[in-house]
Amino acid sequence: MKQFVLFLHGRYRQADLPFYKKLCRSKIKVAVNGGLSFFRKAGIVPDMLVGDLDSADRHLQNLSPKTEVLTFPRRKNKTDSQLAVEHFIARKARRIDMVVPALGQPDHFAANLLLPTLAGVSAWAKRGGRFRIISRAYEVAYVVDGEVSFSGCIGHIVSLTPLSRQIVLSCEGTEYDVSGARIPRGHTRALRNRIDARRAVFRIKGEVLVWHLFR
């Protein structure tokens, strides 16, 4: 199973480096353009560098020969993030973790959230591919007709953002347990549910973003 972890441009705090290093284990490590700064700071050699390299230029002269470089054109109709996700799906990825350490530019962040709704990415997810955006404070997973469970997360917050016209939600092990709740897109009922058991389970029919807030 090919698992990729993509580090995007952003501010990586020294205190958070152990969390991100752990995330790298047993995955193909990818710097997306300016995300190369994470690897410099963490002292890790990326397996790949992808992007138009406009924000990675100053690091290229010291790049390890072990790092594979895939260059995208600077004039293009897609972001480096989208091109990277599409490329790794074509390379038979089964899981893609996209690390976004902070909100950064809100339009780019929103665009990354909606990447799974693209036809090719959505079809890949329905075949079993797994996509999530992750930082030290939260993770956002894209789920279609599936089940998500959390263990050892008492006190954490889970919120759902419906992408389908309507989702059907059942959950247990949370402050607000529900069974077969029908929640239309745009409704806020599925926000801010607190985990209050050692194991919590969310069963979802439809297309949704599942937000897990660590802190």
N, C-alpha and C positions, 0 to 999 in steps of 0.2 A: 504494500500500500504506500503510494507516494504522498508524503505530507510536506507541505511547504509553509514556511513562515516568512512573511513579507514585512520588512521594516520600512515604513514611510518616513518622510522628512518630518522633523519635529524636535522638541526639546526633551531629551532623555535625562532625567535627574539621576544623580549618582546613587541616591538611596534606592532607586527602583531597578538598578542594573541586575541584582540577583534574581528578581522576578522574571526579567526578560531573558536572562541567561538560561534559566530553568525551562522557559518556553521553547528555547532552541533545541532541546534534547531530542534526538532521533528524528529531526526534521531537516529538510533542505533549506538552508538559510539564505535569504535573498535580500539584498539592499535595493530598494526602489529609489533610484536617483539620489536625492539628498539624505535618504535613510542610511547611506554609507557612514554618516557621522556616528550612528549608534555603534557600529562595529569598531570604529576607531576608539570610541570612548570605552567600550567594553573589552577591548583587546582580543577580539574574535575575528577570524578570517571568514568573510562571507563565501558561500559556495558560488553565488552568482551576484552580478550587478546588472540591473536592467533599467532602462530609461533613456531619455534624451541627453542625460548627463550634464544638463545646464547648471545644476546646483551641486554637482559632485566633482567638478573640474579640479578643484584645489587638492583633492585627495588622490587623483588618478596616478600621479607619478610614484606614489608609494603603494600602489595596489599589488597585492600578492599575485604571482603568476598562477597560483592555484585557483584563482577566482575567474569563473567564466563570465564574459561580458557580452551582453545582448543590447545593442544600441537601437533606440527608436529615433525616428526623424524629429527634429524640433518643430517643424510645421506639420501639424497633424490634426485630425478631427476627434481624437480621443485622448484622455489623460494617460499618463504613464501607468497609473493604477489599473485602469480598465484594460489596457493592453497587456499588462502583466498577468492579470487574472485570466484573461482569454488565452494567453500563451500557455499557462500552466494547466489549464483545463485540457488544452490540446495535447499536452504532455502526459495525460492520464493521471492528473492529480486526483486524490480521493479526499483530501482535506486541504483547505487554504485558510491560514490564520493571517489576518492583515493587522499589523500593529500600528496604531495611531495614538501616540503618547499623550496628545492633547487635542482639544477641539481645532485649534489652528484656524485656517480659513473656513468659515462656515459653509460656503458654497461647495467646496471640495469635500468637506465632511459629509454633507447631505448627499452628494453625488455618489460617494463611496457606499453609504448606507443602501442606496437604491441599485447598486450594481447587480444584486441577485435577481432583480426583476427583469433584467435583460433576457431575451428569449434563450440564448445559448447557455447562460449561467443557470437560469431557472430549470431548463431541461436537464442539465448536469446534476443539479441538486435533487431533482425528482428521481434520478437514477442512483442516488445514494451519496452524491458529493456533499461535503460539509464546508460551509463558509461562515466565518465569523470575523468581526472586528473586535480587537481587544486592546486594552490599556491596563495600567496598574490599578485603575479604579473600577473598571467595568468590562463586560464583554457583551457583544450584540450578535446573536446567532440568527441565521435565516432558517426557518423551519416551514416545511410544507407537509401537511397531513402526518404529523408525527407526535412523538412523546419526548419530553425533556425532563430529566430528573436531576436533583441536586442533593448531595449528601454532605453532612457536616457544615451546613451553611446557615445555621440558626441566626436570625437577625438580619440577614441579607434581604435586599429588596429585589423583586422581579416585576417587570412591567412588560406588557405586550402591546405592540403596534400592529393592528390588522392591515394587511396589504390587499387582501381579497375584499370584495364588496361586503362580505360578512364572514366571521369565523365562528366556530362552535368550540367552546372552551370548558374543560373540566379540570379541576385541580384539587389537590389534597396536601396536607402537611403545611398549610399556610394560614395566615390570620383570617382570610376570607376564602373558605372552600366553596367551590361551585360545581354544579353538575349540568352539563349540556347548555351552558349559557350562550345565547346567540348575541354576538357583539358586532355591530356594523363598523365599517371603516370610518375613522374619524371620531368614534365614540371613545370616551376616556375611562370607561368602567374597568378596563383591564390594567390600569396603572397602579403602581405602588402597593403591591401585595407583599407582605412580609412573611418570610419563612419562619415557622415556629416549631418545626419538628426536625428530627435528625435526618429525615428524608422527605423531600417534597417532590411531587410529580405533577407535570402539566401535560394534559392530552389535548391536542389541537387538531381541528379539522379546518383546513384552509391554509392560506399563505400569510406568514406573520414574521415580525422581528421580535425576538425574545431578548429583553434587556436584563442582564444580571448585574446588579450594582454591588460591588464588593464592600464598599465603604462610603 
